[in-house]
């Protein structure tokens, strides 16, 4: 932004002030009024600049503000900021500078990716105050075609930037508010959890393959913790005496590199009970890891060491490794469903509910802030549950 000298009352440009015109425009919220007042010459560029005002509910309100600005210009009041026309990309940078102060580093990474890959290529070069409904609708249609199930999140971010530009006086309205949102078609989602017999077969395959892989997947299945949470675990998080594991941090992608942060939510910070067999598996892996470390001259008794490490035995596994291991293990049994690493959370929740655990108990183990999240996402019926359901109906009807 630059500041401009207002035109002198005796300047020949004074006539331009009186040419300010109040115009009417329409948004989804109704009819509004706006105007543009000549504000002199930009001393840096030599171009004419204008002060813009919009959002007046009546023409009288707009006229009152217009007269006020004209008076300030007539008396030669200095330091009147003229609104420049900037691109959507420039508006995004202004918004992001402010927004990034209040979100986690992992969120910053995701936001940057959304704008870099989906939003800016389509509308970044347009002047933010020149965006039309047609331009915005075209962008929304493209996002829908490329990301049908998640395009609304992209739309929300794109719209937020224009709203921010409005608050700064850089845009009159937000055409994204008036776009037609394509309907997301209902799709059959592949099952993303393992039945009890499938989990046993999978863990048998993992056990035969590698002790670290077996330990990781057993811990995922018997705790329901997230991928980032398990990779951030250190040995001092495990209390073998009390039989618990503390979830107090998570690994995530930062703006420039992988970082270890506080848990996803306040509820994500939790202490989980472990079953006896899982504790035995963890102890076996701890001994095996320590034996290797001692052999290469590394302090094996450092309790702050990560449980699952890379080959250097110092840094935690990369976020992509569990998924790579999982695909290779599933490939050994074509009858197993092709679940994701996150599918072990679904598996844990489903089996707990099938075993009679209350939704509240499951909510705690999964670290959900709201029980509705647990119920909406993780209530799956296993084959056995479905059989029991119809039996209950037959028994009730007699």
Secondary structure, DSSP 8 states (H G I E B T S, - for coil): --EEB---TTSTTHHHHTT---EEEEETTEEEEEEEEEEEE-TTT--EEEEEEEEESSHHHHHHHHHHHHHHHHTT---EE-----BHHHHHHHHHHHHGGGS-HHHHHHHHHHIIIIIHHHHTTSBGGG--HHHHHHHHHHHHHH-TTTHHHHHHHHHHHHHHHHHTTS-S--GGGG--------------S--HHHHHHHHHHHHHH-HHHHHHHHHHHHH---HHHHHT-BGGGEETTTTEEEE--EEEE-SSSEEEES-SSGGG-EEEE--HHHHHHHHHHHHHHHHHHHHTT--TT-TTSBSSB-TTSSSB--TTHHHHHHHHHHTT-TTS----TTHHHHHHHHHHHHTT--HHHHHHHHT-SSHHHHHHHH----HHHHHHHHHHHHHHH-
